[in-house]
Amino acid sequence: MKVPESLKPTDLEEERLLLDLHADRLPQHIAVIMDGNGRWAQRRHLPRVAGHRAGVQTARTVIETCARLNIPALTLYAFSMENWRRPKAEIDFLMRLLREYLRKELPLIHQNNIRLMVIGRTDQLPEEVREDIDNATAQTAANTGMKLAVALNYGGRAELVDAFNRILDRARSNGLAHARVDEEMISQHLYTADLPDPDLLIRTSGEMRVSNFLLWQIAYAEIYVTETLWPDFSRSQLYEALFDFQKRERRYGGLAEARRRVLA
């Protein structure tokens, strides 16, 4: 693909991967499970919070790179509902780090014409965090570039429960005692109703599970797992994931065209 001026490669390997990409076959929506911050810090004999801070820099690189590649949507799994089980000191740090990120990165988000969204049960987040989220999403609401969804206090099962309850509430308010639910209706009531379903799910740290993330939406997503811990996930490794995605044949449960002709 033609290399955007803002994405000039920093080494030969990165250049090779970028040139091998086909601009017309990039994913429409990339979802990322950012895993491995704690292990990254532990291996360096650092506190876990150091890993989280390093992970923010990786997130910045991935966000900016996807925006400049004209990826329409990117979703980052930042804080799950299960993460409340962590030590209070770590949770407090994560909330402060989130607020710091929103304040410092807002100019960059604007510069890249990114529209920020936050998905999850955000009403359960601390008040000051909600205020910063509301400010950042309001300021970027008119941006027309990539949609960046940050999953905070998110759980895939909780999302489905919330969607079904919204459908039931709507049916009751309209006096529809015998309303029927279909896939389209469910999709329209998910947190991600304004986004296409992910066609690429990236998970760092080598764990082979989806961790309650976008359970409905990733039904046909290609999954790319790397042993690399999130703070070490570089731009070239993002290109590698995209290159791997483009080599795959997506059949959505059907047969490949060549096999159809042979079997016809």
N, C-alpha and C positions, 0 to 999 in steps of 0.2 A: 504494500500500500504506500501511497505517497506520505512522506513523513511531515507532519505538521511542524512548523518552525518552533513552536513551544515545546516540542517533544524530541528535540535532537538527542540521539542516543549518547550515553556517557561511555560506552565501551562497545567492542566489536560484536560480542554476543547479543547485547541488547539491540544493536543495529540489525543484525541478521534476523532476529525474531520479529522485529517491527516491520521489516521489509517483506517478510513472509506472510504477514497478515493480509487478509482480504477485507477491504473496508465495507463491502456489501454483505459480508457474512459475519459481522460482529454481533454479539448478543444484544437483544433489546433490553434485557434486564439482568443484571448480575446481583446475586445475593451472596453475602460473605459472612461466615461464622468466624469471627476474629478470636482465635483460641491460642493460648500458649504464653500469655504475658507473665503469669506467675512462674512457670517453668523457666522461661527466659531469664528472669531475675534470679531464681534459685541457682541456676547453673553458674551465675556470675557472683554468687554470694552477696546478693543485693536484696533489699526488702521488696516485697511483692509490688508495692506502689511504684517502684522504679520501672518495673515491667509495664505497668499501665501507662506511665508517662511516655515510655519509648513506643508503645503501641499507638499512641495518638499521632506521632510523627509518621508512622506507616499509614494510618488512616488518611492523613493529609495527602500523602503521595498517591494513594490509590484513588481518592476522590478527584484530585486534580487531573490525574492521568485519564480516568474514565471520562471526565467532562471534556477534555481536549480531544479524545477519540470519538466524541459525539455519541457515547453510549446513552440511550434515552433515560435509563433508570438504574439506580444503584441502591441496594438496601444493606445496611450494616447492622449486625446483631451486637448491640453495645451492652445491654444489661437485661438479663432475663428475670422473670419472676422468682426463679429459684436462687438468684444471686443474693437475695435478702438474707439467706442463711449464712453468709460470710461474716467475719468479725465486723463489729460496728465501725471500728477505726478504718477498715478498708472501704466499707460502704461510704462513709463520710468523705473519704479521700476521692472516691470515684465521682461522687456528686459535685465536689468542688472542682474536680478536673473537667467534668462536663460543662459546668458554668464558665470556667476559664476558656475552654475550647470555643464555646458559643460566642463569647465576647471577642476573643482574639481572631477567630477565623471568619467572622462575618464579612469583613472586607474582601477576603479571598473568595468566599462563596459568591459575593456579588460580582466580583471581577470575572468569574467564570460563568456567570449567568445561571447559577444553580438555584433551583427552588427547593428549600428545605422542608421536609415533612418529618413528623415524629409519630411512630405507631406504637401502640401498646396501651395499657391502662395508666395513662399519664396522670389521671386524677389522683392516683395514690403516691405520686412523687412529692418531695418536699415543696412547699409553696414557692420558695425562691427559685427553685429549678423550673417550676411551671411558668413562672413569670419570664424567665430568660428564654424558655422555649417559645412562649407566645410572642415575645418580641422578635426573635429571630425568624420565626415562620411568617409573621406579619410583614417583616421587612423584605422577605424574599418571595412573597406570594405572587408578585407580578413577573418574576423572572421566567424566561421561556426556554431555558436550556435543560440540562439534565435534572431529573427529579431525584433528590437524595433523601431516602427514608432511613431514619435512625430508629432502630427498635429499642425502646426503653420500657422497663417493667413489662416486657413482652413474653407471652407464651402462646404457642400455636393452638393448644386446646382451649385456652381462655379466649382467644380470638374467635374461635368457632362458637363457643358458648355465647359470647357477646353478639355475634352475627345472628344466631338463631333467636336470641331474645329480642333483638331489634325487629326481626321479621315478625315474631309473635305480637310484639307491641303494635306494630303497624297494622297487622291484620285485625287485632282487637279494636283499634281506634277507628278502623273503616268498617267495622261490623261484619268482618269476613270470618265466620265461625268455621268454615270448611275450606279455607285457603290451602293450596298445595304448594310445596316448596320444590324448586328445581335448581340445577347447578348455577344457572345464570343469576337467579335471585340470591343465592348464597354469596356468589362472587361480588355482587353489588353491595352487600352489607359487611364485607370484610374491611379491616383497616386499610387494605391496599386497593380499594375499589378503583382508585384513579391510576393504578399502575398495571402494566401488562404482567402476566405471570412470569417469574424468573425462568430463563432458559439456561442459565448457568449458575450453579451453586458451588462456591469455593469454600473449602474448610481447611484451615491451617492446623498444624500440630499433629497431624496423622490420625486423629480419632475418627473412627468409622461409624459415626452416628450423626443424626440431624438435630438432636438436642431440642426437640419441641419448637422448631423454627419453621414458620411458613408451611405448616403441614398440608394445607389445602393447595397452596399455590405451586409447590414444587413437584406436583404429580408427574410432570414430564420433563423436569429440569435435568440437564446433564450435570453430573456431580464430579467435581475435581478435588481430590484430597492430596495435600502435600505435607510432608513431614516437617517442613519449615515452621518454626514458631512465628507467631504474628509479628513481633517487632523486627524480625529478620526478613519478612516478606517484602521483596524489592519490586521495583518497576519491571525489571526483566522477568521476574517470576510471574507477575501479572500477565505479561506478554506470553509467557510459556503456557499459562492456563488458557489464554485466548486462542493460541495456536492449536493446543490440544482440542479445544472445543470445535474449531473449524475442521479438524480431521475426522470428526465423528459423523456418522450418518444417522440423522434423526428420523425415526419412522413412526413415532407416536402409536406404537402397537401394531402397525401395519407391516407390509413387506417392502423391501427395497425395490426400486423400479426394475433393476436388472433381474432380480429373482422373480418378479411378477411376469416378466417376458418369458423366462425359462419355464415357469410353471403353467403358463397360459395354454 
